[in-house]
Amino acid sequence: MIPTIDMSVRIGSLMLKNPVITVSGTCGYGDEYAPFMDLNQLGGFTTKSVTLAERRGNAPPRIVETPAGMLNAIGLANVGLERFICEKLPVLAELSVPAIVNVAGHAIEEYVAVCEKLDPLQAVAGLELNVSCPNVSDGLVFGTDPEALSRLVSAVRKVVRQSVLVVKLTPNVTDITQTARSAVEAGADCLSMINTFVGMAVDADRQESVLANVTGGLSGPAIKPLALNLVHQVYREVAEPAKIPIIGMGGITNSRDAVEFMLAGATAVGVGTALFVDPTTTLRIVAGIEDYLGQHCLGAVRELVGRLKPKRIEQAMG
Ligand SMILES: Cc1cc2nc3c(=O)[nH]c(=O)nc-3n(C[C@H](O)[C@H](O)[C@H](O)COP(=O)(O)O)c2cc1C
């Protein structure tokens, strides 16, 4: 008999049947993505960022393809909390896999108000804080300032009692272990990383920026080595000692990439930009991880987490 492989992983109090999750902003709220694949095959589904009020987002063009990636400047366009609960959440409630709702805001009170409303709802398994937004009171991006992040996560922690609280780290900092530590000490159950890198594209013919917003967030394979390094750094210095799981993301396009993130310390992996090329990428990744585990005689996917060793240096001959 072929032994079965245990693909389940634990994210705080959540058991995922496999470690592959969609990332925020790349599959809407589920109803837009459902025609392309069976969402119940995923480990979990993450929604587009939800803010207290509906937002139209930035003016177009707000997406541009770049070598090995894409830049987006969507500007948090979303239906807002009330419409999300009435129109979108019922679809997510039908799923058999956990739904993680990504929350954004420009003031601590805004995050608290959204999380307080969503936390008790049965269809919400996790709340992921998108902290790459500027705070209206000081103009600083929450996720780049360890103290502001600590205040935000502590305030939200007080109202999040049922859902798993995930804090999504921005890579646009000098030392990501500082913000990771702040988030964990303030009560995060899980870290997800990374959000996009700030970048820009220039139209040399017109001598103008390609995006109406001028800058955008870079995602896709171009950022994979950077994301891997940051996941590994945070795993070793913060997450592993604190026994906090990481959802790793940034340029994952195939099962090999997913395995690399898990070896570097991620407990689960997120897939985003690759879905624009093939919406069923997640399914191929789940199957590919299973094959990899079989080939390496491993019985459970969680055995991969943090298994990375430094490269062996062969002794010089002679
Ligand atoms: C079009 C697009 C929209 C995004 N919107 C959001 C968002 O609303 N909230 C958020 O936290 N991250 C957002 N992200 C960032 C992704 O969730 C993810 O962190 C990043 O793209 C890296 O993963 P990837 O390379 O697999 O896409 C967005 C990314 C893209 C490409």
The ligand as a Gaussian input file, in Angstrom:
#p B3LYP/6-31G(d) Opt

LIG

0 1
 C       -2.790000      43.126000      -8.448000
 C       -2.345000      42.975000      -7.021000
 C       -3.148000      43.482000      -6.007000
 C       -2.752000      43.358000      -4.676000
 N       -3.570000      43.822000      -3.687000
 C       -3.240000      43.621000      -2.389000
 C       -4.127000      44.019000      -1.350000
 O       -5.237000      44.517000      -1.586000
 N       -3.739000      43.821000      -0.061000
 C       -2.524000      43.239000       0.258000
 O       -2.230000      43.065000       1.444000
 N       -1.677000      42.839000      -0.715000
 C       -2.002000      43.011000      -2.019000
 N       -1.146000      42.580000      -3.009000
 C        0.143000      41.949000      -2.647000
 C        0.037000      40.419000      -2.685000
 O       -0.934000      39.956000      -1.768000
 C        1.412000      39.741000      -2.387000
 O        1.855000      40.117000      -1.117000
 C        2.477000      40.090000      -3.411000
 O        1.917000      40.266000      -4.703000
 C        3.587000      39.031000      -3.503000
 O        3.108000      37.774000      -3.957000
 P        3.155000      37.330000      -5.515000
 O        4.533000      37.669000      -6.035000
 O        2.852000      35.852000      -5.510000
 O        2.100000      38.121000      -6.222000
 C       -1.518000      42.704000      -4.348000
 C       -0.719000      42.199000      -5.395000
 C       -1.121000      42.316000      -6.716000
 C       -0.243000      41.748000      -7.795000

